[in-house]
Amino acid sequence: MFKSISNLVHEKFRKDSDVVIDEQQVMHLASAALLLEVSRADFDIQDEELESIANSLIARFDFSKQEADSLIELARTEQDSHVSIHPFVKIINDRCSADEKKLLLENLWRVAYADGKLDKYEEYQLRKIADLLYIPHSIFIQTKLKITEV
């Protein structure tokens, strides 16, 4: 299922492309890439963070553990080939409602807190992603409090 997403994403960003793209797969990849971006922010990806990302993908998209792990690996590859997170943010902005973005932000917070501590670089990356997703600061704080109170 996920082998072809990489090719689809590359085609998606080519201006002369007329390839029909499974928009749902591209959105799944963009979500996984942003979740990974938070885990990479402190330059130390913990197993707990990867587990949190997998759990988020399983819960949000009804994936199996194997599908979630495959998507995470693909997202890692895609991140390495992009210089910024903007292509992934654009996909989310184009396809997600405000409620879906809020749910993604909650999952981003879960990843940041998965290893038991919030690194300043993780929080910075979260703030940056929230700003790029046009999420109001009040929602940013509400989701943080929701995750830390659990």
KEMI-896268 format. One line per 5 residues: their letters; for each residue x negated, y, z negated of C-alpha. Coordinates in nm, 3 decimals. Example, Ala and Ser with C-alpha at 12.3 -4.5 7.8 and 13.67 -1.06 7.14 Angstrom:
<pts>
as = -1.230:-0.450:-0.780  -1.367:-0.106:-0.714
</pts>
This chain:
<pts>
mfksi = 0.000:0.000:0.000  -0.267:0.251:-0.101  -0.540:0.166:0.148  -0.390:0.391:0.410  -0.322:0.689:0.182
snlvh = -0.677:0.813:0.224  -0.634:0.820:0.601  -0.295:0.985:0.563  -0.437:1.259:0.343  -0.718:1.326:0.587
ekfrk = -0.464:1.345:0.869  -0.237:1.568:0.658  -0.504:1.835:0.632  -0.608:1.824:0.996  -0.439:2.107:1.178
dsdvv = -0.403:1.921:1.507  -0.247:1.613:1.350  0.092:1.484:1.459  0.079:1.173:1.237  0.395:1.088:1.044
ideqq = 0.298:1.076:0.678  0.470:0.898:0.392  0.521:1.206:0.178  0.588:1.001:-0.135  0.247:0.830:-0.114
vmhla = 0.072:1.162:-0.067  0.253:1.304:-0.370  0.152:1.001:-0.579  -0.210:1.052:-0.476  -0.199:1.423:-0.557
saall = -0.056:1.351:-0.903  -0.324:1.092:-0.974  -0.596:1.329:-0.854  -0.481:1.606:-1.089  -0.460:1.363:-1.381
levsr = -0.814:1.250:-1.305  -0.930:1.610:-1.276  -0.846:1.668:-1.642  -1.032:1.355:-1.749  -1.336:1.465:-1.549
adfdi = -1.338:1.818:-1.689  -1.567:1.734:-1.982  -1.798:1.528:-1.756  -1.721:1.212:-1.957  -1.432:0.995:-1.841
qdeel = -1.326:0.776:-2.131  -1.148:0.441:-2.098  -0.863:0.585:-2.306  -0.819:0.862:-2.051  -0.806:0.616:-1.762
esian = -0.553:0.409:-1.955  -0.344:0.722:-2.013  -0.356:0.804:-1.643  -0.249:0.451:-1.551  0.035:0.462:-1.806
sliar = 0.152:0.796:-1.668  0.160:0.661:-1.313  0.336:0.342:-1.423  0.603:0.537:-1.612  0.651:0.814:-1.359
fdfsk = 0.647:0.615:-1.035  0.745:0.267:-1.157  0.412:0.119:-1.048  0.258:-0.206:-1.161  -0.072:-0.188:-1.350
qeads = -0.253:-0.307:-1.038  -0.089:-0.040:-0.819  -0.175:0.231:-1.072  -0.538:0.115:-1.092  -0.564:0.109:-0.712
liela = -0.423:0.459:-0.691  -0.667:0.584:-0.955  -0.960:0.444:-0.757  -0.830:0.602:-0.438  -0.782:0.935:-0.618
rteqd = -1.143:0.918:-0.738  -1.260:0.866:-0.381  -1.041:1.150:-0.253  -1.164:1.386:-0.524  -1.522:1.313:-0.429
shvsi = -1.449:1.408:-0.067  -1.271:1.738:-0.150  -1.444:2.047:-0.278  -1.146:2.172:-0.472  -0.818:2.066:-0.624
hpfvk = -0.619:2.306:-0.408  -0.508:2.050:-0.148  -0.362:1.836:-0.427  -0.199:2.136:-0.596  -0.042:2.241:-0.266
iindr = 0.114:1.897:-0.226  0.268:1.916:-0.575  0.389:2.274:-0.522  0.548:2.182:-0.189  0.726:1.868:-0.312
csade = 0.802:1.899:-0.684  1.068:2.079:-0.880  0.992:2.281:-1.192  1.103:1.986:-1.408  0.873:1.747:-1.221
kklll = 0.584:1.989:-1.264  0.660:2.011:-1.637  0.653:1.631:-1.660  0.318:1.628:-1.478  0.186:1.888:-1.723
enlwr = 0.294:1.669:-2.016  0.103:1.381:-1.863  -0.200:1.606:-1.811  -0.191:1.692:-2.183  -0.167:1.321:-2.267
vayad = -0.481:1.255:-2.065  -0.664:1.542:-2.236  -0.575:1.408:-2.582  -0.618:1.038:-2.494  -0.967:1.016:-2.642
gkldk = -0.854:1.180:-2.967  -0.998:1.524:-2.903  -0.932:1.819:-2.677  -1.247:1.944:-2.512  -1.262:2.314:-2.422
yeeyq = -1.328:2.222:-2.058  -1.023:1.997:-2.049  -0.805:2.275:-2.186  -0.951:2.519:-1.935  -0.879:2.277:-1.650
lrkia = -0.524:2.227:-1.776  -0.468:2.602:-1.788  -0.605:2.640:-1.436  -0.384:2.362:-1.300  -0.078:2.502:-1.478
dllyi = -0.145:2.845:-1.328  -0.187:2.698:-0.979  0.141:2.508:-1.023  0.315:2.833:-1.125  0.404:2.695:-1.467
phsif = 0.481:2.975:-1.716  0.255:3.007:-2.018  0.548:2.938:-2.252  0.601:2.597:-2.086  0.225:2.535:-2.103
iqtkl = 0.233:2.587:-2.482  0.562:2.396:-2.531  0.425:2.090:-2.354  0.103:2.105:-2.554  0.298:2.120:-2.880
kitev = 0.527:1.839:-2.767  0.229:1.610:-2.699  0.035:1.700:-3.016  0.338:1.653:-3.242  0.394:1.295:-3.131
</pts>
